[in-house]
């Protein structure tokens, strides 16, 4: 398999990717979820053929690490024997509660399947790069707001029924809106966007499309916009427009956030100061009415020993869980529980070291595998992250995400954050209000990075006004002061 050493590709089951601890495979079930018995079987395969570490990614895919060329083939055979069909081709993704959440505006899966079929019919899979993706958001409590996509389709209520807002190149907050249309047109425009991207080559994304192309897409199949854009309040309820936006205004004029009919900084999109969308954590209890209760449980920094996942899935099986869905933000959703079973599983998960509280400071840290798991990693990211969460969890409120990156690629959090610790030749560098790709303003030894963040946390405690978010306090202290605090012995 010549993909073993290829970086930048998606490490599919049939094309593992080389990392520091061996080969890595990533899979997402066609059905959207797994039977508890199937997750147990995957965990046992990971123990037999890998290094026993399993992960759930920020996009909600399952990863198995530490494979060899031979064991990767054995793993693939066992996945097939378990009856787990995995997605291939261009990712067309829906939210983790798709089809189950009574608060959804529209069920997204039928449209997602139609788009997948159209992509296959158009022969686009081989012409598009491995990172090109589509999101179909039917609304509801758990979307994929923070996940970047080339095409986003978002359900909206209109007088004539459900319409779909088509947007390109970004997460829910910063994607460029094109037009609001019926389902058939939404599918056609989504595929047209992908055709245009494919014409630019396998390295291209929707962000590379020209203004002329975007304007032509926005005017194609256009209809008057509905009375509301996709709901973005905490309750995901309707928000009326005070001045409807024409299908092409936001494209040709590149309207700023403040010029849009609904500001992306209101409702559930508030609470983050470093930019990018936010969404409710998939951790906690979700009442699905007829489908019972779903319990969201997080993996700390997205990673957990396979044996602990096996134990959790076994407990869920005895409690009657009907399905386990992979969720964005590195979590698992256990579906079909009774209230009593939900409490029991939550207690078992906490005892095993999983994240059971959305306020857990570990949810505010994005940490890649780092050294030694990743060949590019220069610092032991997750040990640093765990120490910070234990010793300075009060710094990690909802106002920002702390990014601990093993190298300058910044895989765990491509966007800017208030604080980023990044591994490099000079040790653990600190980037203030930027990404891992930026030049760090100060360094300290990698093994001592947590102490540097501890100095910053102590200063925030001293300077913070009552009720002031940590990110606001950091901004008030200033980048130079924060960097000096990090560097000081």
C-alpha positions in Angstrom: 0.0 0.0 0.0 1.8 3.1 -1.2 -0.5 5.3 1.0 1.3 4.1 4.1 3.8 7.0 4.0 1.6 9.6 2.4 0.7 12.6 4.5 -2.3 14.8 3.9 -4.5 11.9 2.9 -7.3 10.5 4.9 -6.2 7.3 6.5 -9.1 5.1 5.4 -9.4 1.4 6.3 -8.1 0.4 2.9 -5.3 3.0 2.9 -3.6 3.4 6.3 -1.3 6.3 7.0 2.1 6.1 8.6 2.4 7.9 12.0 5.0 7.8 14.8 3.5 4.8 16.5 2.8 2.8 13.3 -0.1 2.8 10.8 -3.3 4.6 11.5 -6.7 3.8 10.0 -9.9 5.9 10.2 -13.4 4.6 9.6 -17.0 5.9 9.8 -19.9 3.4 9.6 -22.4 3.8 6.7 -25.2 3.3 9.2 -24.0 6.3 11.2 -23.6 4.3 14.4 -22.5 0.9 15.7 -24.1 -1.8 17.7 -22.5 -2.1 21.2 -21.3 -5.6 20.2 -19.7 -4.1 17.1 -17.7 -1.5 19.1 -16.6 -4.3 21.5 -15.4 -6.3 18.4 -13.5 -3.2 17.1 -11.8 -2.7 20.4 -10.7 -6.4 20.5 -9.3 -6.0 17.0 -7.5 -2.9 18.1 -5.9 -4.8 20.9 -4.9 -7.7 18.7 -3.6 -5.8 15.7 -2.7 -2.3 17.0 -1.2 -0.7 20.0 -4.5 -0.7 21.9 -5.2 3.0 21.4 -8.5 4.1 19.9 -9.7 7.7 19.1 -12.7 9.6 18.1 -11.8 12.6 15.9 -13.2 16.2 15.9 -15.3 15.2 12.9 -16.7 12.1 14.6 -14.7 9.3 13.0 -13.1 6.3 14.7 -9.4 5.8 14.6 -7.2 2.8 15.4 -3.5 3.3 15.9 -0.3 1.3 16.0 -0.9 -1.1 13.1 1.6 -2.7 10.8 1.1 -3.4 7.1 0.1 -7.0 7.9 -2.1 -6.3 10.9 -3.9 -3.5 9.1 -5.0 -6.1 6.5 -6.2 -8.4 9.3 -8.0 -5.5 10.9 -9.8 -4.7 7.7 -10.9 -8.3 7.3 -12.2 -8.4 10.9 -14.2 -5.2 10.3 -15.8 -6.8 7.3 -16.5 -10.0 9.4 -18.2 -7.8 12.0 -20.6 -6.6 9.3 -19.5 -3.0 9.6 -19.9 -1.2 6.3 -17.7 1.9 6.3 -18.0 5.1 4.3 -15.8 5.7 1.3 -15.6 8.5 -1.2 -16.3 12.2 -0.5 -17.5 12.6 3.1 -21.2 13.8 3.1 -21.9 14.1 6.8 -24.9 14.8 9.1 -25.2 15.5 12.8 -24.8 12.7 15.3 -28.6 12.7 16.2 -29.7 12.8 12.6 -33.1 11.2 12.3 -33.6 10.9 16.0 -33.8 14.4 17.4 -37.5 15.6 17.6 -36.2 19.2 17.4 -34.8 18.7 13.8 -36.3 20.9 11.1 -35.7 18.2 8.6 -34.2 14.8 8.5 -30.8 15.3 6.8 -29.9 11.7 5.9 -32.1 11.3 2.8 -30.6 14.5 1.2 -27.1 13.3 2.2 -27.7 10.0 0.5 -28.9 11.8 -2.7 -25.8 13.9 -2.7 -23.6 10.9 -2.3 -25.3 9.2 -5.2 -25.0 12.3 -7.4 -21.3 12.5 -6.6 -20.8 8.9 -7.6 -22.8 9.3 -10.8 -20.7 12.4 -11.7 -17.5 10.5 -11.1 -16.1 13.2 -8.8 -14.6 11.0 -6.0 -11.3 10.4 -7.8 -11.1 14.0 -9.0 -11.4 15.6 -5.5 -8.9 15.8 -2.8 -9.3 13.7 0.4 -10.2 16.7 2.6 -13.1 17.9 0.5 -16.4 17.4 2.3 -20.1 18.2 2.5 -22.3 18.8 5.6 -26.0 18.4 5.6 -27.5 20.0 8.8 -31.1 19.3 9.6 -31.1 21.5 12.7 -31.7 20.1 16.1 -29.6 20.1 19.2 -26.4 18.6 18.0 -25.1 19.9 14.6 -21.7 20.1 13.1 -21.3 23.9 13.5 -17.6 23.9 14.3 -16.7 21.4 11.5 -15.2 22.9 8.4 -16.7 21.9 5.0 -16.5 22.8 1.4 -20.3 22.8 1.1 -22.9 23.3 3.9 -26.6 22.7 3.5 -28.7 23.9 6.4 -32.4 23.3 6.9 -34.6 26.4 7.3 -38.4 26.7 8.0 -40.3 28.6 5.4 -44.0 29.4 4.7 -43.9 26.9 1.8 -42.2 24.2 3.9 -38.5 23.3 4.4 -35.9 25.0 2.4 -32.1 24.5 2.4 -29.5 27.3 2.7 -26.4 26.4 0.7 -23.1 27.9 1.9 -19.5 27.2 1.0 -16.1 27.1 2.5 -16.2 27.3 6.3 -17.9 26.3 9.5 -21.4 27.4 10.3 -20.3 30.9 11.3 -18.0 31.9 8.5 -19.1 29.9 5.5 -20.2 32.1 2.6 -24.0 31.8 2.0 -25.1 31.4 -1.6 -28.8 30.8 -1.9 -31.8 29.2 -0.2 -33.6 26.6 -2.3 -35.7 23.5 -2.3 -34.1 20.1 -1.7 -33.6 19.1 -5.4 -31.9 22.4 -6.2 -29.8 22.1 -3.0 -28.5 18.8 -4.2 -27.8 20.1 -7.7 -25.9 23.2 -6.4 -23.9 21.1 -3.9 -22.7 18.9 -6.8 -22.1 21.9 -9.0 -19.8 23.3 -6.4 -17.8 20.1 -6.2 -17.5 20.0 -10.0 -16.0 23.5 -10.0 -13.6 22.4 -7.2 -12.6 19.3 -9.1 -11.8 21.4 -12.2 -9.2 23.2 -10.2 -7.3 20.0 -9.2 -7.0 17.6 -6.3 -5.4 20.3 -4.0 -8.4 22.7 -4.5 -11.2 23.5 -2.1 -14.4 25.6 -2.3 -12.4 28.5 -0.9 -10.5 28.6 -4.2 -13.6 29.4 -6.2 -13.8 32.8 -7.8 -16.3 35.5 -7.1 -17.7 35.0 -10.6 -18.2 31.3 -9.9 -19.9 31.9 -6.5 -22.2 34.5 -8.1 -23.2 32.1 -10.8 -24.0 29.4 -8.2 -26.0 31.8 -6.1 -28.2 32.8 -9.1 -28.8 29.3 -10.3 -32.1 27.8 -9.1 -32.6 30.8 -6.9 -35.9 31.4 -5.1 -36.9 34.2 -2.7 -35.3 33.5 0.7 -37.6 32.1 3.4 -38.7 34.2 6.3 -35.9 32.7 8.4 -32.4 31.5 8.0 -31.5 28.2 9.8 -32.2 28.8 13.5 -29.2 29.6 15.6 -30.6 30.4 19.0 -29.8 28.2 22.0 -33.1 26.5 21.6 -32.6 26.3 17.8 -35.9 28.1 17.3 -36.9 30.4 14.5 -35.4 33.9 14.2 -37.1 36.2 11.8 -35.2 38.4 9.4 -35.5 42.1 9.7 -34.2 42.6 6.2 -34.0 39.5 3.9 -30.8 39.0 2.1 -31.0 38.4 -1.6 -29.4 35.1 -2.8 -26.3 36.9 -4.2 -25.7 39.8 -1.8 -23.4 37.9 0.5 -21.4 36.6 -2.4 -20.9 39.6 -4.7 -20.5 42.0 -1.8 -18.8 39.7 0.6 -21.0 41.0 3.4 -19.5 41.2 6.8 -21.0 39.5 9.8 -22.6 42.7 11.0 -24.3 43.2 7.6 -25.9 39.8 7.6 -29.6 39.4 8.6 -28.6 37.3 11.6 -25.3 38.1 13.3 -23.2 34.9 13.7 -22.3 36.2 17.2 -25.7 35.8 18.8 -27.4 32.9 20.5 -25.4 29.7 20.7 -22.6 31.3 18.5 -21.6 33.6 21.3 -19.1 32.7 24.1 -16.0 32.3 21.8 -13.7 35.2 21.3 -11.0 33.7 19.1 -13.3 33.3 16.1 -15.0 30.3 14.6 -18.4 28.7 15.4 -19.3 27.1 18.6 -21.9 24.4 19.3 -23.3 22.6 22.3 -21.0 19.9 23.6 -22.3 16.4 22.7 -21.7 15.4 26.4 -24.6 14.9 28.7 -28.2 13.7 28.5 -30.5 14.2 25.5 -34.2 13.2 25.6 -35.1 11.8 22.1 -38.8 11.2 23.0 -39.8 7.9 21.3 -36.2 6.9 20.7 -35.5 7.0 24.5 -32.5 8.8 26.0 -29.1 9.5 24.5 -26.1 9.8 26.7 -23.1 11.7 25.4 -19.7 10.6 26.8 -16.4 12.2 25.7 -12.9 10.8 25.2 -10.3 12.9 26.9 -8.5 14.7 24.1 -10.2 12.2 21.7 -8.2 9.2 22.9 -8.8 6.2 25.1 -7.3 2.7 25.6 -9.3 0.1 23.7 -9.8 -2.0 26.8 -11.7 0.9 28.5 -13.9 1.4 25.4 -14.6 -2.3 25.5 -15.6 -2.2 29.2 -17.9 0.9 28.5 -19.6 -0.8 25.5 -20.1 -4.0 27.5 -21.8 -2.0 30.3 -23.9 -0.2 27.7 -24.9 -3.5 26.2 -26.1 -4.9 29.6 -28.1 -1.7 30.1 -30.0 -2.0 26.9 -28.3 0.6 24.6 -29.5 0.0 21.1 -26.8 2.0 19.2 -23.6 3.9 19.7 -23.0 6.9 17.4 -19.8 8.7 16.9 -20.1 12.4 17.5 -18.0 15.5 16.5 -15.9 17.0 19.3 -14.6 13.5 20.1 -17.5 11.9 21.8 -19.8 8.8 21.7 -23.6 8.9 22.0 -25.3 5.9 23.6 -28.8 5.7 22.2 -32.0 4.1 23.6 -31.3 4.2 27.4 -33.8 4.5 30.2 -33.2 7.2 32.9 -31.9 4.6 35.3 -29.6 3.0 32.7 -28.3 6.5 31.7 -27.3 7.2 35.3 -25.6 3.9 35.7 -23.6 4.2 32.4 -22.6 7.8 33.3 -21.2 6.6 36.6 -19.3 3.7 35.0 -17.8 6.1 32.3 -16.6 8.5 35.0 -14.9 5.7 36.9 -13.1 4.6 33.7 -11.8 8.1 33.1 -14.1 9.3 30.3 -15.5 12.8 30.2 -19.1 12.9 31.5 -19.5 16.6 32.2 -19.6 19.2 29.5 -17.9 21.6 31.9 -14.9 19.3 32.3 -11.8 21.4 31.5 -10.5 18.7 29.2 -13.2 19.6 26.8 -11.5 23.1 26.4 -8.2 21.7 25.3 -7.4 20.6 21.7 -4.4 18.3 21.8 -3.1 16.2 19.0 -1.4 12.8 19.7 2.0 14.5 19.7 5.2 12.7 20.5 5.8 9.8 20.4 2.6 8.8 18.6 3.1 11.2 15.7 6.4 11.3 13.8 6.1 15.0 13.5 5.4 15.6 17.2 8.1 17.5 19.1 6.3 17.6 22.5 4.3 15.1 24.6 1.0 17.0 24.0 -1.5 14.9 26.0 0.6 14.7 29.1 1.0 18.5 29.0 -2.8 18.8 28.4 -3.7 16.5 31.3 -1.4 18.4 33.7 -2.9 21.7 32.7 -6.5 20.4 33.1 -5.7 19.1 36.6 -3.7 22.1 37.9 -5.3 25.0 36.1 -8.7 23.9 34.9 -10.2 27.2 36.1 -8.4 29.0 33.3 -10.3 26.9 30.8 -13.8 28.5 30.7 -16.0 28.6 27.7 -14.4 31.7 26.2 -11.6 30.0 24.4 -9.9 26.7 23.6 -6.3 26.0 24.6 -4.5 24.3 21.7 -1.5 22.0 22.4 0.1 21.1 19.1 3.0 18.7 18.6 4.2 20.6 15.6 3.4 23.6 13.4 0.8 21.8 11.3 -1.9 22.3 14.0 -4.0 19.3 13.1 -6.1 19.3 16.3 -7.3 22.9 15.8 -6.5 24.6 12.5 -8.1 27.9 13.5 -6.7 30.6 15.8 -7.0 30.3 19.5 -6.2 32.7 22.4 -3.3 30.5 23.5 -1.5 27.8 21.4 1.5 25.8 22.7 3.4 24.3 19.7 6.3 22.0 19.6 9.4 22.9 17.6 13.2 22.7 17.5 13.5 25.2 20.3 11.0 23.4 22.6 7.4 24.4 23.4 6.6 27.7 21.8 3.7 30.0 22.7 1.5 31.6 20.1 -0.9 34.3 21.5 -4.1 34.8 19.4 -3.0 32.8 16.4 -2.5 29.3 15.0 0.2 26.7 15.4 1.6 27.8 12.1 2.5 31.3 13.4 6.0 32.1 14.8 5.9 31.6 18.6 6.7 34.7 20.6 8.4 32.7 23.4 9.7 29.3 24.3 10.4 27.0 27.2 11.4 23.4 27.4 8.8 21.0 26.2 8.7 19.0 29.5 8.0 22.3 31.3 5.2 23.8 29.1 2.5 23.1 31.6 4.3 25.2 34.2 4.4 28.1 31.7 0.6 27.9 31.3 0.3 27.7 35.1 2.1 31.1 35.3 -0.4 32.6 32.9 -3.3 31.1 34.8 -2.0 32.6 38.1 -1.9 36.0 36.5 -5.4 35.7 35.2 -6.6 34.8 38.7 -5.0 38.0 40.0 -6.2 40.3 37.3 -9.6 38.9 36.4 -12.7 41.1 37.1 -15.8 39.4 38.5 -17.6 37.5 35.8 -14.9 38.3 33.2 -14.2 35.5 30.7 -10.6 34.2 30.7 -10.1 35.2 27.0 -11.1 38.8 27.8 -8.7 38.9 30.7 -5.9 37.5 28.5 -6.6 40.2 25.9 -6.4 42.9 28.5 -3.1 41.6 29.8 -1.7 41.8 26.3 0.3 39.4 24.2 3.7 40.7 25.4 2.8 40.3 29.0 1.3 36.8 28.5 4.4 35.7 26.6 6.7 36.9 29.3 4.6 35.1 31.9 5.0 31.9 29.9 8.7 32.2 29.5 9.6 33.2 33.1 11.3 30.6 35.3 
